Amino acid sequence: MSEIDWGVQGLGCMGMSEFYGDTNMAEARATLEMALVGGVRMFDTADMYGLGANETFLAPFVRAHRERVVIATKFGYARAAGNPDDWSLDNRPAYIREAVERSLRRLGVEVIDLYYMHRRQPDVPVEDAVGAMADLVKAGKVKSLGLCEVSAEELRAAQAVHPISALQSEWSVFSRGIEDGVLDAAREGGTVIVPFAPLGRGLLTGKAFAGELGADDARNHFPRFQPENRAANLRLAGQVERLAAARSVTAAQMALAWLSTQAARLEVRVVPIPGTRRRSRLAENLAAAAIRLTDAEMAAMNALAASVQGGAM
């Protein structure tokens, strides 16, 4: 397994190109630079973010700091340029070989540090897909392999083919399904957990998220953000804010601290990738890396999960 410099935290870059409304690109570029200075090493993208535009956007930054940046990208979702809302999955070995070449070209690098299967295509055996990914490692096109949102059984099957360096799954105090068996498989195989949406796609930032979403914001389509669920979930986020205020931190910092404390309790290594396009949010998120919660704080936070309304996606 290739050794990865995980840094203090990762940075999810998806929103810089798509899904969360318009982006100030100058501010986004400044956020990348600030992240690197602040100890972030892993920058997370995917070939489907902006139909490749996110990889292209990151390319100059990655090349300028190639020895310090761990670039993580993904294959698996196929989207047509003429109809980007038409999504399909493709894990076929032939597709993987084509996808990696496209990502290498867009990123302008000779090797991808961490290459993920974005989602499983159920009718392609995981062993076949991971076997094709392992061939990319042998060919020197990829250093390490990762999976996203797989079951414990799928992770173990993949680990039997090739070491899996990272498992990217949704994990936050509002989304704890990964704790039911998947973490055991990750621990057994030495796989690092890379939680995406550790701030509940913004819900766990509390008052900062109380405004209306833009018409082009993808969260408008998620169950937790529907009017009947959003109000209830924002009330839960208010409880996180009250706990955070008692600790003199922000709600986002409290949520990230819950994740790192929970991971330590469950004896798995965790590298969250909160996404942001703004330096102010980045500074807030990075400051949470040093916070660990008390038993009383953890008990109060843990009680919230059962009351979350709606599925994550």
C-alpha positions in Angstrom: 0.0 0.0 0.0 1.5 3.3 -1.0 2.1 5.6 1.9 -0.1 8.8 1.8 0.6 12.0 3.6 -2.9 12.6 4.9 -2.3 16.0 6.4 -4.3 17.4 9.2 -7.5 17.4 7.2 -8.6 17.0 3.6 -10.5 19.5 1.4 -13.5 18.6 -0.7 -13.4 20.6 -3.9 -16.6 19.6 -5.6 -18.5 22.8 -4.7 -16.0 24.9 -6.5 -17.3 23.7 -9.8 -20.9 22.5 -9.4 -23.9 21.7 -7.2 -23.9 24.5 -4.6 -24.4 27.6 -6.8 -22.1 30.2 -8.3 -18.4 30.3 -7.1 -16.0 33.2 -6.8 -13.2 31.5 -8.5 -10.5 33.9 -7.2 -11.6 33.1 -3.6 -11.7 29.4 -4.4 -8.1 29.5 -5.7 -7.1 31.5 -2.6 -8.8 28.8 -0.4 -6.7 26.1 -2.1 -3.5 28.0 -1.3 -4.5 28.7 2.3 -5.4 25.0 2.8 -1.9 23.9 1.8 -0.3 26.4 4.1 -2.6 25.2 6.9 -1.5 21.6 6.7 -4.1 20.2 4.2 -2.4 17.7 1.9 -5.3 15.8 0.3 -7.5 17.6 -2.2 -10.5 15.7 -3.3 -12.2 15.8 -6.7 -13.9 13.5 -9.2 -14.2 13.3 -13.0 -17.9 14.0 -12.8 -17.7 17.3 -10.9 -18.5 19.9 -13.5 -18.1 17.2 -16.2 -14.4 17.3 -15.6 -14.2 21.1 -15.0 -13.2 20.5 -11.3 -10.2 18.5 -12.3 -9.2 21.1 -14.8 -9.6 23.9 -12.3 -7.4 22.1 -9.8 -4.7 21.3 -12.3 -2.5 24.5 -12.1 -2.6 24.3 -8.3 -1.7 20.6 -8.2 1.2 21.1 -10.7 2.5 24.1 -8.8 2.7 22.2 -5.6 3.1 18.6 -6.9 5.5 17.4 -4.2 3.2 18.5 -1.4 -0.3 17.8 -2.8 -2.1 14.5 -2.6 -4.6 14.6 -5.4 -7.6 12.2 -5.0 -10.0 11.8 -7.9 -12.7 9.3 -8.8 -14.4 7.4 -11.7 -17.7 5.6 -11.8 -20.4 8.1 -12.7 -21.0 8.6 -16.4 -22.7 11.9 -17.4 -23.5 13.1 -20.9 -22.2 16.6 -21.7 -25.5 17.3 -23.5 -27.6 16.1 -20.6 -25.6 16.3 -17.3 -28.7 15.3 -15.3 -28.6 11.9 -16.9 -26.4 9.9 -14.6 -25.3 6.2 -14.9 -22.7 4.0 -13.3 -19.8 2.3 -15.1 -17.3 0.1 -13.3 -16.3 -2.0 -16.4 -12.5 -2.5 -16.6 -12.5 -1.0 -20.1 -14.3 2.1 -18.9 -11.8 2.4 -15.9 -8.8 2.3 -18.3 -10.4 5.1 -20.4 -11.5 7.2 -17.3 -8.0 7.3 -15.8 -6.5 8.6 -19.0 -9.0 11.4 -19.1 -8.4 12.4 -15.5 -4.6 12.3 -16.0 -4.9 14.7 -18.9 -7.3 17.1 -17.2 -5.1 17.2 -14.0 -1.9 17.5 -16.0 -0.1 14.9 -13.9 1.7 11.6 -14.7 0.2 9.7 -11.7 -2.9 10.1 -9.5 -2.1 9.7 -5.8 -5.5 8.2 -4.8 -8.0 6.8 -7.2 -11.5 6.0 -6.0 -14.4 4.0 -7.4 -17.0 6.6 -6.9 -19.9 4.2 -6.6 -20.4 0.5 -7.2 -22.1 -0.7 -10.4 -24.0 -3.8 -8.9 -23.7 -6.0 -12.0 -19.9 -5.7 -12.2 -18.1 -7.8 -9.6 -16.1 -5.7 -7.2 -13.2 -8.0 -7.8 -13.2 -7.3 -11.5 -13.3 -3.5 -11.0 -10.6 -3.5 -8.3 -8.5 -5.8 -10.4 -8.6 -3.2 -13.2 -7.7 -0.5 -10.7 -4.8 -2.6 -9.4 -3.5 -2.8 -13.0 -3.3 1.0 -13.0 -1.1 0.8 -10.0 1.2 -1.7 -11.7 1.3 0.6 -14.8 2.4 3.6 -12.6 -0.7 5.6 -13.4 -2.1 5.5 -9.9 -0.4 5.2 -6.5 -3.2 4.1 -4.2 -6.8 2.8 -4.4 -10.0 3.9 -2.7 -13.6 3.0 -2.7 -16.7 5.0 -1.9 -19.9 4.0 0.0 -19.4 0.2 -0.1 -20.6 -2.4 2.3 -18.4 -4.3 4.7 -18.6 -7.4 2.5 -17.6 -5.4 -0.6 -14.7 -3.7 1.2 -13.4 -7.1 2.3 -13.7 -8.5 -1.2 -11.8 -5.6 -2.6 -9.1 -5.8 0.1 -8.6 -9.5 -1.0 -7.6 -8.2 -4.5 -5.5 -5.2 -3.6 -4.9 -3.0 -0.5 -7.6 -0.3 -0.2 -6.0 2.8 1.2 -9.1 4.8 1.8 -12.9 4.4 2.1 -14.9 7.5 1.4 -18.3 7.4 2.9 -20.8 9.9 4.4 -20.2 10.1 8.2 -21.3 12.7 10.6 -23.3 13.0 13.8 -26.4 13.1 11.5 -25.3 10.1 9.3 -23.9 7.1 11.2 -24.7 4.1 9.0 -21.0 3.4 8.4 -20.6 2.5 12.1 -22.7 -0.7 11.5 -20.0 -3.1 10.3 -18.2 -1.1 7.7 -15.7 0.4 10.2 -14.8 -3.1 11.4 -13.8 -4.1 7.9 -11.8 -0.9 7.4 -10.0 -1.5 10.7 -9.2 -5.0 9.8 -7.7 -4.0 6.4 -5.9 -0.9 7.6 -8.2 1.3 5.4 -8.4 5.0 6.4 -11.9 6.5 6.5 -12.4 9.7 4.5 -15.8 11.1 5.6 -17.6 13.3 3.1 -20.3 15.7 4.2 -19.0 15.7 7.7 -21.0 18.9 8.3 -24.3 17.3 7.0 -24.0 19.3 3.7 -24.2 22.5 5.7 -26.9 21.6 8.1 -24.5 21.2 11.0 -23.2 24.7 10.6 -26.4 25.9 12.3 -27.5 29.5 11.9 -25.0 30.0 9.1 -27.2 27.7 7.0 -30.6 29.1 7.9 -31.1 31.1 4.7 -32.7 29.9 1.5 -30.9 27.7 -1.0 -30.3 29.0 -4.5 -32.4 27.6 -7.3 -29.4 25.7 -8.7 -28.4 24.2 -5.4 -28.5 20.4 -5.6 -29.5 20.1 -1.9 -33.0 21.3 -2.9 -33.5 17.7 -4.1 -32.3 15.9 -1.0 -34.8 14.6 1.5 -33.3 16.3 4.6 -33.6 19.6 2.9 -37.3 19.3 2.0 -39.4 21.9 3.9 -41.1 19.3 6.2 -37.7 17.9 7.2 -35.4 20.9 7.0 -37.1 22.8 9.9 -36.8 19.8 12.2 -33.2 19.2 11.2 -32.3 22.9 11.8 -33.7 22.6 15.3 -31.3 19.7 15.9 -28.5 21.8 14.5 -29.6 24.5 17.0 -28.8 22.0 19.8 -25.4 21.5 18.3 -24.9 25.3 18.4 -25.8 25.4 22.1 -23.3 22.7 22.9 -20.7 24.5 20.8 -21.4 27.8 22.6 -20.8 26.2 25.9 -17.4 25.0 24.6 -16.7 28.4 22.9 -16.5 26.9 19.5 -18.7 27.0 16.4 -21.3 24.4 15.5 -19.2 23.3 12.5 -16.2 22.8 14.8 -18.4 20.9 17.3 -19.5 18.6 14.5 -16.0 18.0 13.2 -14.7 17.4 16.8 -17.5 14.8 17.3 -16.2 13.0 14.2 -12.6 12.9 15.3 -13.5 11.9 18.9 -15.8 9.1 17.6 -13.2 7.8 15.3 -10.7 7.6 18.1 -13.2 5.8 20.3 -13.8 3.3 17.5 -10.1 3.0 16.7 -10.2 4.0 13.1 -8.1 6.6 11.4 -10.2 9.4 9.9 -9.4 12.2 7.5 -12.6 14.2 6.9 -12.9 16.3 3.7 -15.3 19.2 4.6 -15.9 21.1 1.4 -15.6 24.9 1.2 -14.9 27.6 -1.3 -14.1 30.3 1.3 -11.0 30.9 3.4 -13.1 31.9 6.4 -14.8 28.5 6.5 -11.5 26.7 5.8 -9.9 28.4 8.9 -12.9 27.4 11.0 -12.7 23.8 9.9 -9.0 23.5 10.3 -9.2 24.8 13.9 -11.5 21.9 14.8 -8.7 19.4 14.1 -7.3 19.9 17.6 -10.6 19.6 19.5 -11.7 16.4 21.4 -15.0 16.2 23.1 -15.7 15.0 26.6 -17.9 12.0 27.4 -20.8 14.3 28.4 -20.5 16.3 25.2 -20.4 13.0 23.1 -23.4 11.7 24.9 -25.4 14.8 24.1 -24.3 14.8 20.5 -25.0 11.1 20.0 -28.5 11.6 21.1 -29.3 13.7 18.1 -28.8 11.1 15.3 -32.0 9.3 16.0 -34.1 12.4 15.5 -32.7 13.4 12.1 -35.6 13.6 9.5 -35.1 12.3 5.9 -32.4 10.4 4.2 -29.1 11.9 3.4 -29.6 11.6 -0.4 
